[in-house]
Amino acid sequence: MLRSVEQRRQGSVTSGGEDPRVTELRSAVARLRRRLAAHPGEFADRSIAEEELAALDAMAAEGTPEVPRLRRSLLLIAGAIGSVSALSPELAEVRRTVDLFGGPVRGLG
């Protein structure tokens, strides 16, 4: 059965007990981590992006994460890899999943 975006935002829990937003966040973070690991280019803030992606994954693994902390990590990741266009689709997906926890921030959409 399909769920509406609003149902996901309200935090309905799957039969397995995990919030579907958390599942989506973990999947998006995993995809971006894989793409970042496979990216051949080096850039100054790569380690920051890797650390914050690990932090996002850890927050999601603990359950429903705190929205301000999610947004802070997203901002740091975007700042660290925002100029690497090859990672843009995965970064956009992480942002979309973070937005499920509280909607987009005014002025960033």
TORTI-687849 format. One record per residue (C-alpha): residue number from 0; x, y, z. Coordinates in nm, 3 decimals, m for minus. Example, Ala and Ser with C-alpha at 12.3 -4.5 7.8 and 13.67 -1.06 7.14 Angstrom:
<nodes>
+------+---------+---------+---------+
! resi !    east !   north !      up !
+------+---------+---------+---------+
!    0 !   1.230 !  m0.450 !   0.780 !
!    1 !   1.367 !  m0.106 !   0.714 !
+------+---------+---------+---------+
</nodes>
This chain:
<nodes>
+------+---------+---------+---------+
! resi !    east !   north !      up !
+------+---------+---------+---------+
!    0 !   0.000 !   0.000 !   0.000 !
!    1 !   0.132 !   0.345 !  m0.090 !
!    2 !   0.165 !   0.610 !   0.176 !
!    3 !   0.127 !   0.979 !   0.122 !
!    4 !   0.414 !   1.215 !   0.194 !
!    5 !   0.214 !   1.359 !   0.482 !
!    6 !   0.180 !   1.017 !   0.643 !
!    7 !   0.556 !   0.973 !   0.622 !
!    8 !   0.614 !   1.317 !   0.771 !
!    9 !   0.389 !   1.237 !   1.063 !
!   10 !   0.623 !   0.954 !   1.147 !
!   11 !   0.404 !   0.651 !   1.104 !
!   12 !   0.593 !   0.338 !   1.195 !
!   13 !   0.628 !   0.032 !   0.974 !
!   14 !   0.519 !  m0.310 !   1.092 !
!   15 !   0.888 !  m0.380 !   1.159 !
!   16 !   0.891 !  m0.098 !   1.412 !
!   17 !   1.115 !   0.146 !   1.224 !
!   18 !   0.996 !   0.487 !   1.112 !
!   19 !   0.991 !   0.482 !   0.728 !
!   20 !   1.160 !   0.825 !   0.724 !
!   21 !   1.454 !   0.672 !   0.911 !
!   22 !   1.470 !   0.387 !   0.661 !
!   23 !   1.476 !   0.634 !   0.371 !
!   24 !   1.739 !   0.848 !   0.542 !
!   25 !   1.965 !   0.549 !   0.606 !
!   26 !   1.932 !   0.437 !   0.243 !
!   27 !   2.007 !   0.784 !   0.106 !
!   28 !   2.307 !   0.826 !   0.337 !
!   29 !   2.440 !   0.483 !   0.237 !
!   30 !   2.413 !   0.569 !  m0.134 !
!   31 !   2.596 !   0.900 !  m0.086 !
!   32 !   2.866 !   0.733 !   0.125 !
!   33 !   2.924 !   0.473 !  m0.148 !
!   34 !   2.939 !   0.737 !  m0.422 !
!   35 !   3.175 !   0.951 !  m0.215 !
!   36 !   3.402 !   0.652 !  m0.147 !
!   37 !   3.409 !   0.571 !  m0.519 !
!   38 !   3.471 !   0.931 !  m0.628 !
!   39 !   3.829 !   0.948 !  m0.758 !
!   40 !   3.888 !   1.315 !  m0.698 !
!   41 !   4.031 !   1.454 !  m0.379 !
!   42 !   3.901 !   1.774 !  m0.224 !
!   43 !   3.986 !   1.960 !   0.092 !
!   44 !   3.668 !   1.887 !   0.290 !
!   45 !   3.621 !   1.522 !   0.199 !
!   46 !   3.690 !   1.406 !   0.554 !
!   47 !   3.426 !   1.646 !   0.689 !
!   48 !   3.167 !   1.500 !   0.451 !
!   49 !   3.263 !   1.145 !   0.549 !
!   50 !   3.244 !   1.224 !   0.922 !
!   51 !   2.905 !   1.392 !   0.893 !
!   52 !   2.764 !   1.111 !   0.681 !
!   53 !   2.879 !   0.867 !   0.950 !
!   54 !   2.711 !   1.089 !   1.211 !
!   55 !   2.384 !   1.094 !   1.012 !
!   56 !   2.392 !   0.717 !   0.984 !
!   57 !   2.454 !   0.680 !   1.357 !
!   58 !   2.168 !   0.918 !   1.442 !
!   59 !   1.933 !   0.728 !   1.214 !
!   60 !   2.042 !   0.394 !   1.361 !
!   61 !   1.943 !   0.516 !   1.708 !
!   62 !   1.586 !   0.593 !   1.601 !
!   63 !   1.418 !   0.920 !   1.514 !
!   64 !   1.696 !   1.180 !   1.502 !
!   65 !   1.677 !   1.540 !   1.618 !
!   66 !   1.584 !   1.771 !   1.330 !
!   67 !   1.829 !   2.052 !   1.421 !
!   68 !   2.117 !   1.803 !   1.429 !
!   69 !   2.007 !   1.652 !   1.097 !
!   70 !   2.000 !   1.995 !   0.937 !
!   71 !   2.341 !   2.086 !   1.080 !
!   72 !   2.494 !   1.770 !   0.936 !
!   73 !   2.325 !   1.830 !   0.602 !
!   74 !   2.463 !   2.183 !   0.590 !
!   75 !   2.815 !   2.061 !   0.665 !
!   76 !   2.791 !   1.787 !   0.403 !
!   77 !   2.654 !   2.026 !   0.141 !
!   78 !   2.931 !   2.273 !   0.217 !
!   79 !   3.194 !   2.003 !   0.195 !
!   80 !   3.082 !   1.838 !  m0.129 !
!   81 !   2.847 !   2.095 !  m0.282 !
!   82 !   3.085 !   2.180 !  m0.564 !
!   83 !   3.133 !   1.815 !  m0.667 !
!   84 !   2.862 !   1.789 !  m0.931 !
!   85 !   2.901 !   1.411 !  m0.964 !
!   86 !   2.760 !   1.375 !  m0.612 !
!   87 !   2.467 !   1.615 !  m0.661 !
!   88 !   2.193 !   1.355 !  m0.716 !
!   89 !   2.281 !   1.163 !  m0.400 !
!   90 !   2.321 !   1.483 !  m0.198 !
!   91 !   1.977 !   1.598 !  m0.317 !
!   92 !   1.831 !   1.265 !  m0.204 !
!   93 !   1.982 !   1.303 !   0.143 !
!   94 !   1.836 !   1.653 !   0.161 !
!   95 !   1.494 !   1.524 !   0.053 !
!   96 !   1.498 !   1.262 !   0.327 !
!   97 !   1.608 !   1.512 !   0.591 !
!   98 !   1.315 !   1.732 !   0.483 !
!   99 !   1.078 !   1.443 !   0.565 !
!  100 !   1.154 !   1.504 !   0.932 !
!  101 !   1.029 !   1.860 !   0.936 !
!  102 !   0.971 !   2.001 !   0.592 !
!  103 !   1.202 !   2.225 !   0.395 !
!  104 !   1.359 !   2.523 !   0.563 !
!  105 !   1.226 !   2.855 !   0.435 !
!  106 !   1.465 !   3.015 !   0.189 !
!  107 !   1.650 !   2.695 !   0.096 !
!  108 !   1.403 !   2.546 !  m0.147 !
+------+---------+---------+---------+
</nodes>
